[in-house]
Amino acid sequence: MTTTARTVTGSLHSFDVSTGVDGPGTRFVAFLAGCPLRCLYCHSPDTQYRRHGGLTTAEALLTEIRRYERFLKVSHGGVTVSGGEPLQQVTFTREVLRSCHEMGLHTALDTSGFLGDRADGDLLDATDLVLLDIKSGDPRTYAQVTGTGRLEPTVRFAHRLAELGKPIWVRFVLVPGLTDDPANVEAVARIAAGVSTVERIEVLPFHRLGERKYAALGLPFPLAGTPVPDAALLERVRGQFRDHGLTVF
């Protein structure tokens, strides 16, 4: 137990153990509270503000992680720090990733990259994989999707990761009528193809599973009535990424 881990605090929304998402193998996923973006398709509006989480220390979270340490290693999994946006709590995120790395656990950072400039060398040294959410490739569509965000910081962060040799899994949420325009998809594909350490593209179909969370918070669901992508649209978009030589999931 380090002095830093005892004293560094953060707002933690929840944690979960899952397989098949959020990185390779079985993952302990810590969801931090607080995000600077207000994505229209966000399925976890309850993670958008820090007040929606509980104050905890890095050591308290690491104590939970240690309970699963052996299982995570045997399953070739690890720990993913997600959100919300973990780079909004960069000191807490750095300490958790650093400590997990010292435990010999594979570490992943799930981020939009919008706050990528906050990630210092120590944080990235302790990160084995970055799950990078590229909301859109067209700057105007990106702003429409995120409410307040700009595309350029994410692109800058992606190239910085490539210079460091950090593996990247790009995530792209496909929303009919919002992110599905061929030109927008093409722009995302060009960005990803231009980053040497991108290992795969995950095309995530829009869903409405978070609608009840909006209702519980007394908020309207921004994309109420929006259909989920059909098989033909999914294949068209995946094909656009494949045409750029990208591995697509």
C-alpha positions in Angstrom: 0.0 0.0 0.0 1.5 3.3 -1.0 1.0 6.7 0.7 -0.3 8.0 -2.6 -2.9 5.3 -3.0 -4.2 6.0 0.6 -4.6 9.7 0.0 -5.6 10.1 -3.6 -9.4 10.2 -3.9 -11.8 10.0 -6.8 -15.5 9.8 -7.6 -16.3 6.2 -8.4 -19.7 5.4 -9.9 -19.5 1.6 -9.8 -17.4 -1.4 -10.9 -18.1 -4.6 -12.7 -16.4 -7.8 -13.8 -17.2 -8.8 -17.4 -15.9 -10.8 -20.3 -15.8 -9.9 -24.0 -16.0 -6.1 -23.7 -13.8 -3.3 -22.4 -10.5 -5.1 -23.4 -9.1 -8.6 -23.7 -10.1 -11.4 -21.4 -12.1 -11.0 -18.2 -11.9 -7.4 -17.0 -12.4 -5.6 -13.7 -14.0 -2.4 -15.0 -14.1 0.7 -12.8 -16.6 3.3 -13.9 -15.6 6.8 -12.7 -18.2 9.6 -12.4 -17.9 12.8 -14.4 -17.6 13.6 -18.1 -17.1 16.9 -20.0 -19.2 15.6 -23.0 -22.9 15.2 -23.3 -23.2 12.6 -26.1 -26.7 12.2 -27.5 -26.4 8.4 -27.4 -24.9 8.2 -23.9 -26.4 5.1 -22.2 -25.1 6.1 -18.8 -26.3 9.6 -18.0 -25.8 8.6 -14.3 -22.0 8.9 -14.9 -22.0 12.4 -16.4 -21.6 14.3 -13.1 -19.1 13.6 -10.3 -21.9 13.9 -7.7 -23.4 10.8 -9.2 -20.4 8.8 -7.8 -19.1 8.1 -4.3 -15.9 9.5 -3.0 -13.3 6.8 -2.5 -9.5 6.4 -2.3 -7.4 4.6 -4.9 -6.4 2.1 -2.2 -10.0 1.2 -1.5 -10.6 0.5 -5.2 -7.3 -1.5 -5.4 -8.5 -3.6 -2.5 -11.5 -4.6 -4.5 -9.3 -5.3 -7.6 -7.0 -7.5 -5.5 -9.9 -9.8 -4.7 -10.0 -10.7 -8.4 -6.3 -10.5 -9.1 -5.6 -14.2 -9.6 -8.7 -14.8 -11.7 -7.9 -11.8 -13.9 -4.4 -13.1 -14.6 -5.5 -16.7 -15.3 -8.2 -15.5 -17.7 -5.6 -13.3 -19.5 -7.7 -10.3 -18.6 -7.0 -7.2 -16.5 -8.3 -3.9 -15.3 -10.1 -1.2 -17.4 -10.7 2.3 -16.1 -13.7 3.8 -17.8 -16.4 6.3 -17.1 -17.8 8.8 -17.4 -14.4 10.1 -18.6 -11.4 8.8 -16.5 -9.1 11.6 -17.7 -11.4 14.1 -15.9 -9.9 12.5 -12.7 -6.4 12.1 -14.0 -4.5 11.8 -10.6 -6.9 9.1 -9.4 -6.8 7.3 -12.8 -3.0 7.4 -12.9 -2.6 5.9 -9.4 -5.0 3.1 -10.1 -3.4 2.2 -13.4 0.1 2.5 -12.0 -0.7 0.2 -9.1 -2.4 -2.4 -11.3 0.6 -2.3 -13.6 2.9 -3.0 -10.7 0.6 -6.0 -9.8 1.3 -7.4 -13.2 -2.2 -6.8 -14.5 -3.0 -5.8 -18.0 -4.4 -2.2 -18.0 -6.7 -0.4 -20.3 -7.9 3.2 -20.4 -11.4 3.8 -21.9 -11.6 7.4 -23.1 -13.0 9.8 -25.7 -9.5 11.4 -26.0 -11.1 14.8 -25.6 -9.0 15.3 -22.4 -6.0 13.4 -23.8 -3.6 16.3 -23.2 -4.1 15.7 -19.4 -2.6 12.2 -19.7 1.0 12.5 -18.6 3.9 10.1 -19.3 3.5 8.3 -16.0 -0.2 7.5 -16.7 0.5 6.3 -20.3 3.5 4.3 -19.2 1.1 2.3 -16.9 -1.5 1.9 -19.7 -1.2 -1.2 -21.9 -4.2 -0.5 -24.2 -6.3 2.5 -25.0 -10.0 2.1 -25.9 -10.5 5.3 -27.9 -14.0 6.4 -28.6 -14.0 8.4 -31.9 -17.5 9.9 -31.8 -17.4 11.1 -35.4 -15.0 12.0 -38.1 -16.7 15.2 -39.4 -16.1 18.1 -36.9 -19.6 19.4 -37.2 -21.1 15.9 -36.6 -18.7 15.4 -33.7 -20.0 18.7 -32.1 -23.6 17.7 -32.7 -23.1 14.2 -31.1 -21.1 15.4 -28.1 -22.8 18.8 -27.4 -19.6 20.5 -26.3 -16.7 18.5 -27.8 -14.2 19.1 -30.6 -12.7 16.4 -32.7 -9.1 17.7 -32.9 -8.0 16.8 -29.3 -9.0 13.1 -29.9 -7.0 13.0 -33.2 -4.0 14.6 -31.5 -4.2 12.1 -28.6 -4.4 9.2 -31.1 -1.2 10.3 -32.8 0.6 10.8 -29.5 -0.3 7.3 -28.5 1.0 6.0 -31.8 4.3 7.8 -31.2 4.5 6.0 -27.9 3.7 2.6 -29.5 0.5 2.2 -27.5 -2.1 -0.2 -28.9 -5.4 1.4 -29.7 -8.9 -0.2 -30.1 -11.1 2.4 -31.8 -14.8 2.4 -30.9 -17.4 4.0 -33.1 -21.1 4.2 -32.2 -23.3 3.8 -35.2 -26.5 5.8 -34.9 -29.0 5.9 -37.8 -29.5 9.5 -38.9 -26.7 10.8 -36.7 -23.4 9.2 -37.3 -24.1 6.9 -40.3 -23.5 9.3 -43.1 -21.0 7.7 -45.5 -18.8 10.8 -45.5 -18.7 10.8 -41.7 -17.8 7.1 -41.5 -15.2 7.6 -44.2 -13.6 10.4 -42.1 -13.4 8.1 -39.1 -11.9 5.4 -41.2 -9.2 7.8 -42.6 -8.3 8.9 -39.0 -8.0 5.4 -37.8 -6.1 4.2 -40.8 -3.6 7.0 -40.3 -2.7 5.9 -36.8 -0.1 3.1 -36.9 -1.0 1.5 -33.6 -4.8 1.0 -34.2 -5.3 -2.7 -33.9 -9.1 -2.9 -34.5 -12.3 -1.0 -35.0 -15.3 -1.8 -32.9 -18.6 -0.7 -34.6 -21.1 -0.5 -31.7 -24.7 -0.4 -32.8 -26.8 2.3 -31.1 -29.3 0.9 -28.5 -31.9 2.4 -26.2 -30.9 0.4 -23.1 -30.2 3.5 -21.1 -33.6 5.1 -21.6 -34.8 4.0 -18.2 -31.8 5.8 -16.6 -32.8 9.0 -18.2 -36.4 8.6 -16.9 -35.1 7.9 -13.4 -33.1 11.1 -13.5 -36.1 13.0 -14.8 -34.3 13.7 -18.1 -35.7 13.3 -21.7 -33.9 10.7 -23.7 -32.3 12.7 -26.6 -32.6 9.9 -29.2 -36.1 8.7 -28.3 -37.6 7.1 -31.4 -34.3 6.6 -33.2 -34.1 3.0 -34.6 -31.3 0.6 -34.0 -29.1 0.0 -37.1 -30.2 -2.9 -39.3 -27.9 -5.5 -40.6 -27.5 -3.8 -44.0 -26.3 -0.6 -42.4 -24.0 -2.4 -40.1 -22.4 -4.3 -43.0 -22.0 -1.1 -45.1 -20.2 0.7 -42.3 -18.0 -2.2 -41.4 -17.2 -2.5 -45.1 -16.1 1.1 -45.3 -13.6 0.4 -42.5 -12.4 -2.8 -44.1 -11.8 -0.9 -47.3 -9.1 1.1 -45.4 -7.4 -2.1 -44.4 -8.7 -2.0 -40.8 -9.7 -5.0 -38.7 -13.3 -4.6 -37.8 -15.5 -6.1 -35.1 
